[in-house]
């Protein structure tokens, strides 16, 4: 699928104040793939900062998040849910993940699949019981960085 130029990943991350981790991209090193993956890297940074405003701001205004069994629609629902979590059971938690698929559905829409999960503050690393697989629908915008339209995750049981 030919794309329309998603931007420079390094510049997108620098503008967001997120350090670039070149190893995160794995085999997805084409410029547009890297630009689409900046969404996941920015989400991970928002988790590390426990910042619900930054987290929700990565979504489109009508974006959706399925977190566990809770379906959230719109930035405000997402922000409120994450703020409550970061103030409570997710305080000082972070997420760790890596891409396993990047596919451009159109020139302006990408689907990313990641594997990873939540690392709770008392855990040194991601525990097998916290492993999830997530599907991200990401859109390219002409006037800003790529945004998240939809993020749905499901536990991986093995």
N, C-alpha and C positions, 0 to 999 in steps of 0.2 A: 504494500500500500504506500503510495507516494504521499508525503506529508507536505505541509506548507511552511515549514520552518518554525519550530517550537521555541527557539531562543537558545541562548548559551547557558548551559547548566551552571557553570562557575559563576557567571554574572547574576543569575537568578538567586543562587544561594548566598552570594556576597551581599546582595541587596536586602535579603531577609536576615542577614547576620548569622547565617548557619555555616559552620565550617564544612568544606567539601571533603567527603570520605570517598576517594576514588575506588577503594575496594568494594564499596556498596554496589556499584554498577554491575559487578561480575562480568558476564559475557555481553551485557547490553550496553555497548560502548558507542553506538551510532549517536550523533549529536541529538537527534530528536528523542531517542530512547532515554538518554541521560536527562534531557530537559523534562520529560514526563516523570521520571523518577525523582525529580526534585520535590515533588509533592509529598512522597513518602518520607524523604529526608527532612522536610520542613515539619511534618507531623511528628516525627521522632524527636526533633528539637523542641517542639511545643510540649511534648510529654516530659522531656528531661527538665524543662523549666517549670513544669506543672502550670502552664499558662493557658487557661481556657479561652481567653480572647484570641490569642494567636492561633490556637487550634481551630476554633470555629471560623476564623477569618480565612482559612485556607479553602473552605467550602464555598460553593456558589451560594447566593442568597437563599435558594430553594433546595439546597443540598440535603442529602439524607445519610444517616449513620445508623447502622444496625449494630448495637453493642450488646453482646450477650443476647437476651431476649427483649431488649428495649429498642423500638424503632423511633428514631428522632428525625424530624423534618424541619428544616430551616435553621439558619445560623443561631438564632436565639435559643431554640430548644437544645441544640448541640452545645452551645456555650454554657447554658445553665446546668445541664447534666454533667459536663466535664468539670465545671467549677465546683459543684457539689462533690464529685468524686475526688478531685485534687485536694479539697478541704477535708476529706474523710478517708475512706479506705484506700484510695489511690495516691495519698500524699507521699511524695518522694518516690513514687513508682516511675518507671520508664518503660519504653517499648524497645524491642530489639527485633529486627527483621531483615529480610533480604529478598530480592526479586527472583521469581522463578519463571515468569512469563511477562513479556511486553508485546502487545499487539495493537496496531493502529486500525481502528474500525472505520474511520474516515480520516481525512486530512486534519480534522480538528478534534477528534475523539480517540482517546487511547484507553485500552483496558490493561491493567497491570494486575498480576497475581503475585502475592507475597506470602512468605511463610515467616513466622516469628511468634511474638506474643509479649505479654506484660511481664516485666521483671519487677517483682514487689521489693520494697526497700530492705526487707530482711533476707532476701535471696541474693546470692553472689552472681547468679546467671539465670537464664531462662530455664525453668523447670519443664520436663517433658509434659507434665499435666497441664501446663499453661500454653502449650503450642497451639497456634491457630493458623488457618489459611485465610487470606483476605483477598477480596476482589475490589479493585479500585476503578471507578470510571472517572477519567480525567479529561478536561476540556482545555484546549488552547484558546487563549484570549488575545486579541490584537493589541490590547492596551494594558497588559500586565502579565504576571506569571501564570503558568497553568494552574487551574483550580480543580478542586475535587467536587464532583457532582454526587457521587455515591460511594460509600465504603461499607461493605458487609463482610463480617468475619464469622468463621465457624470453627469450633474446636476440632483438632486433629486427634483422633483416638486411635491408638495402634495396638 
